[in-house]
């Protein structure tokens, strides 16, 4: 089984992704605790869905550090795209313009992360810091 991690944010996305990947581990949030959803993924395409357990659940186990780190990074990225890049605002009417807008915002974020990591040796999440 491929141990590369992908983070999942929307349960509807799982329906689409089943046709594209298999034999891997996906990291989801606590909205994916449904045993039915997890069983279906394993049965249809050998995808293991890891979700954090809630403190009050029976047989509670702490989440491994690798999964916590991956989930934290994904949540931070979603937050940055929504808050600082206003990715949810849709002023463009045709889908092509909207798609172009979203792609350009994601490219800008990736460029800022690259500059932080490889040029200034800073945390990649510090995108509000002045480059100069």
MODELLER restraints for C-alpha pairs under 7 A, 6 or more apart:
rsr = mdl.restraints
at = mdl.atoms
rsr.add(forms.Gaussian(group=physical.xy_distance, feature=features.Distance(at['CA:1:A'], at['CA:23:A']), mean=5.04, stdev=0.5))
rsr.add(forms.Gaussian(group=physical.xy_distance, feature=features.Distance(at['CA:1:A'], at['CA:24:A']), mean=5.59, stdev=0.5))
rsr.add(forms.Gaussian(group=physical.xy_distance, feature=features.Distance(at['CA:2:A'], at['CA:23:A']), mean=5.87, stdev=0.5))
rsr.add(forms.Gaussian(group=physical.xy_distance, feature=features.Distance(at['CA:2:A'], at['CA:24:A']), mean=4.63, stdev=0.5))
rsr.add(forms.Gaussian(group=physical.xy_distance, feature=features.Distance(at['CA:2:A'], at['CA:25:A']), mean=6.99, stdev=0.5))
rsr.add(forms.Gaussian(group=physical.xy_distance, feature=features.Distance(at['CA:3:A'], at['CA:24:A']), mean=5.95, stdev=0.5))
rsr.add(forms.Gaussian(group=physical.xy_distance, feature=features.Distance(at['CA:3:A'], at['CA:25:A']), mean=6.01, stdev=0.5))
rsr.add(forms.Gaussian(group=physical.xy_distance, feature=features.Distance(at['CA:4:A'], at['CA:24:A']), mean=6.72, stdev=0.5))
rsr.add(forms.Gaussian(group=physical.xy_distance, feature=features.Distance(at['CA:4:A'], at['CA:25:A']), mean=6.72, stdev=0.5))
rsr.add(forms.Gaussian(group=physical.xy_distance, feature=features.Distance(at['CA:5:A'], at['CA:25:A']), mean=5.83, stdev=0.5))
rsr.add(forms.Gaussian(group=physical.xy_distance, feature=features.Distance(at['CA:5:A'], at['CA:26:A']), mean=5.77, stdev=0.5))
rsr.add(forms.Gaussian(group=physical.xy_distance, feature=features.Distance(at['CA:5:A'], at['CA:27:A']), mean=6.66, stdev=0.5))
rsr.add(forms.Gaussian(group=physical.xy_distance, feature=features.Distance(at['CA:6:A'], at['CA:26:A']), mean=5.03, stdev=0.5))
rsr.add(forms.Gaussian(group=physical.xy_distance, feature=features.Distance(at['CA:6:A'], at['CA:27:A']), mean=6.01, stdev=0.5))
rsr.add(forms.Gaussian(group=physical.xy_distance, feature=features.Distance(at['CA:7:A'], at['CA:26:A']), mean=5.76, stdev=0.5))
rsr.add(forms.Gaussian(group=physical.xy_distance, feature=features.Distance(at['CA:7:A'], at['CA:27:A']), mean=4.67, stdev=0.5))
rsr.add(forms.Gaussian(group=physical.xy_distance, feature=features.Distance(at['CA:7:A'], at['CA:28:A']), mean=5.89, stdev=0.5))
rsr.add(forms.Gaussian(group=physical.xy_distance, feature=features.Distance(at['CA:7:A'], at['CA:71:A']), mean=6.68, stdev=0.5))
rsr.add(forms.Gaussian(group=physical.xy_distance, feature=features.Distance(at['CA:7:A'], at['CA:74:A']), mean=6.70, stdev=0.5))
rsr.add(forms.Gaussian(group=physical.xy_distance, feature=features.Distance(at['CA:8:A'], at['CA:26:A']), mean=6.57, stdev=0.5))
rsr.add(forms.Gaussian(group=physical.xy_distance, feature=features.Distance(at['CA:8:A'], at['CA:27:A']), mean=5.94, stdev=0.5))
rsr.add(forms.Gaussian(group=physical.xy_distance, feature=features.Distance(at['CA:8:A'], at['CA:28:A']), mean=4.90, stdev=0.5))
rsr.add(forms.Gaussian(group=physical.xy_distance, feature=features.Distance(at['CA:9:A'], at['CA:28:A']), mean=6.36, stdev=0.5))
rsr.add(forms.Gaussian(group=physical.xy_distance, feature=features.Distance(at['CA:9:A'], at['CA:29:A']), mean=6.95, stdev=0.5))
rsr.add(forms.Gaussian(group=physical.xy_distance, feature=features.Distance(at['CA:18:A'], at['CA:45:A']), mean=6.59, stdev=0.5))
rsr.add(forms.Gaussian(group=physical.xy_distance, feature=features.Distance(at['CA:22:A'], at['CA:45:A']), mean=4.97, stdev=0.5))
rsr.add(forms.Gaussian(group=physical.xy_distance, feature=features.Distance(at['CA:22:A'], at['CA:46:A']), mean=5.70, stdev=0.5))
rsr.add(forms.Gaussian(group=physical.xy_distance, feature=features.Distance(at['CA:22:A'], at['CA:47:A']), mean=5.65, stdev=0.5))
rsr.add(forms.Gaussian(group=physical.xy_distance, feature=features.Distance(at['CA:23:A'], at['CA:45:A']), mean=6.63, stdev=0.5))
rsr.add(forms.Gaussian(group=physical.xy_distance, feature=features.Distance(at['CA:23:A'], at['CA:46:A']), mean=4.86, stdev=0.5))
rsr.add(forms.Gaussian(group=physical.xy_distance, feature=features.Distance(at['CA:23:A'], at['CA:47:A']), mean=5.32, stdev=0.5))
rsr.add(forms.Gaussian(group=physical.xy_distance, feature=features.Distance(at['CA:24:A'], at['CA:47:A']), mean=5.11, stdev=0.5))
rsr.add(forms.Gaussian(group=physical.xy_distance, feature=features.Distance(at['CA:24:A'], at['CA:48:A']), mean=6.32, stdev=0.5))
rsr.add(forms.Gaussian(group=physical.xy_distance, feature=features.Distance(at['CA:25:A'], at['CA:47:A']), mean=5.74, stdev=0.5))
rsr.add(forms.Gaussian(group=physical.xy_distance, feature=features.Distance(at['CA:25:A'], at['CA:48:A']), mean=4.68, stdev=0.5))
rsr.add(forms.Gaussian(group=physical.xy_distance, feature=features.Distance(at['CA:25:A'], at['CA:49:A']), mean=5.86, stdev=0.5))
rsr.add(forms.Gaussian(group=physical.xy_distance, feature=features.Distance(at['CA:25:A'], at['CA:50:A']), mean=6.94, stdev=0.5))
rsr.add(forms.Gaussian(group=physical.xy_distance, feature=features.Distance(at['CA:26:A'], at['CA:48:A']), mean=6.16, stdev=0.5))
rsr.add(forms.Gaussian(group=physical.xy_distance, feature=features.Distance(at['CA:26:A'], at['CA:49:A']), mean=4.85, stdev=0.5))
rsr.add(forms.Gaussian(group=physical.xy_distance, feature=features.Distance(at['CA:26:A'], at['CA:50:A']), mean=6.05, stdev=0.5))
rsr.add(forms.Gaussian(group=physical.xy_distance, feature=features.Distance(at['CA:27:A'], at['CA:49:A']), mean=5.92, stdev=0.5))
rsr.add(forms.Gaussian(group=physical.xy_distance, feature=features.Distance(at['CA:27:A'], at['CA:50:A']), mean=4.89, stdev=0.5))
rsr.add(forms.Gaussian(group=physical.xy_distance, feature=features.Distance(at['CA:27:A'], at['CA:51:A']), mean=6.09, stdev=0.5))
rsr.add(forms.Gaussian(group=physical.xy_distance, feature=features.Distance(at['CA:27:A'], at['CA:67:A']), mean=6.88, stdev=0.5))
rsr.add(forms.Gaussian(group=physical.xy_distance, feature=features.Distance(at['CA:27:A'], at['CA:71:A']), mean=6.99, stdev=0.5))
rsr.add(forms.Gaussian(group=physical.xy_distance, feature=features.Distance(at['CA:28:A'], at['CA:49:A']), mean=6.61, stdev=0.5))
rsr.add(forms.Gaussian(group=physical.xy_distance, feature=features.Distance(at['CA:28:A'], at['CA:50:A']), mean=6.01, stdev=0.5))
rsr.add(forms.Gaussian(group=physical.xy_distance, feature=features.Distance(at['CA:28:A'], at['CA:51:A']), mean=5.03, stdev=0.5))
rsr.add(forms.Gaussian(group=physical.xy_distance, feature=features.Distance(at['CA:29:A'], at['CA:51:A']), mean=5.46, stdev=0.5))
rsr.add(forms.Gaussian(group=physical.xy_distance, feature=features.Distance(at['CA:29:A'], at['CA:52:A']), mean=6.47, stdev=0.5))
rsr.add(forms.Gaussian(group=physical.xy_distance, feature=features.Distance(at['CA:30:A'], at['CA:51:A']), mean=5.73, stdev=0.5))
rsr.add(forms.Gaussian(group=physical.xy_distance, feature=features.Distance(at['CA:30:A'], at['CA:52:A']), mean=5.87, stdev=0.5))
rsr.add(forms.Gaussian(group=physical.xy_distance, feature=features.Distance(at['CA:32:A'], at['CA:51:A']), mean=6.49, stdev=0.5))
rsr.add(forms.Gaussian(group=physical.xy_distance, feature=features.Distance(at['CA:33:A'], at['CA:51:A']), mean=6.46, stdev=0.5))
rsr.add(forms.Gaussian(group=physical.xy_distance, feature=features.Distance(at['CA:38:A'], at['CA:49:A']), mean=5.96, stdev=0.5))
rsr.add(forms.Gaussian(group=physical.xy_distance, feature=features.Distance(at['CA:41:A'], at['CA:47:A']), mean=5.30, stdev=0.5))
rsr.add(forms.Gaussian(group=physical.xy_distance, feature=features.Distance(at['CA:41:A'], at['CA:48:A']), mean=6.88, stdev=0.5))
rsr.add(forms.Gaussian(group=physical.xy_distance, feature=features.Distance(at['CA:42:A'], at['CA:48:A']), mean=5.89, stdev=0.5))
rsr.add(forms.Gaussian(group=physical.xy_distance, feature=features.Distance(at['CA:52:A'], at['CA:63:A']), mean=6.03, stdev=0.5))
rsr.add(forms.Gaussian(group=physical.xy_distance, feature=features.Distance(at['CA:53:A'], at['CA:60:A']), mean=6.17, stdev=0.5))
rsr.add(forms.Gaussian(group=physical.xy_distance, feature=features.Distance(at['CA:53:A'], at['CA:61:A']), mean=6.88, stdev=0.5))
rsr.add(forms.Gaussian(group=physical.xy_distance, feature=features.Distance(at['CA:81:A'], at['CA:87:A']), mean=5.63, stdev=0.5))
rsr.add(forms.Gaussian(group=physical.xy_distance, feature=features.Distance(at['CA:82:A'], at['CA:88:A']), mean=6.03, stdev=0.5))
rsr.add(forms.Gaussian(group=physical.xy_distance, feature=features.Distance(at['CA:85:A'], at['CA:105:A']), mean=6.45, stdev=0.5))
rsr.add(forms.Gaussian(group=physical.xy_distance, feature=features.Distance(at['CA:87:A'], at['CA:102:A']), mean=6.35, stdev=0.5))
rsr.add(forms.Gaussian(group=physical.xy_distance, feature=features.Distance(at['CA:90:A'], at['CA:98:A']), mean=6.76, stdev=0.5))
rsr.add(forms.Gaussian(group=physical.xy_distance, feature=features.Distance(at['CA:92:A'], at['CA:98:A']), mean=5.22, stdev=0.5))
rsr.add(forms.Gaussian(group=physical.xy_distance, feature=features.Distance(at['CA:112:A'], at['CA:127:A']), mean=6.14, stdev=0.5))
rsr.add(forms.Gaussian(group=physical.xy_distance, feature=features.Distance(at['CA:113:A'], at['CA:124:A']), mean=4.59, stdev=0.5))
rsr.add(forms.Gaussian(group=physical.xy_distance, feature=features.Distance(at['CA:113:A'], at['CA:125:A']), mean=6.75, stdev=0.5))
rsr.add(forms.Gaussian(group=physical.xy_distance, feature=features.Distance(at['CA:113:A'], at['CA:127:A']), mean=6.94, stdev=0.5))
rsr.add(forms.Gaussian(group=physical.xy_distance, feature=features.Distance(at['CA:116:A'], at['CA:122:A']), mean=4.95, stdev=0.5))
rsr.add(forms.Gaussian(group=physical.xy_distance, feature=features.Distance(at['CA:116:A'], at['CA:123:A']), mean=6.32, stdev=0.5))
rsr.add(forms.Gaussian(group=physical.xy_distance, feature=features.Distance(at['CA:116:A'], at['CA:124:A']), mean=5.28, stdev=0.5))
rsr.add(forms.Gaussian(group=physical.xy_distance, feature=features.Distance(at['CA:117:A'], at['CA:123:A']), mean=6.31, stdev=0.5))
rsr.add(forms.Gaussian(group=physical.xy_distance, feature=features.Distance(at['CA:117:A'], at['CA:124:A']), mean=5.50, stdev=0.5))
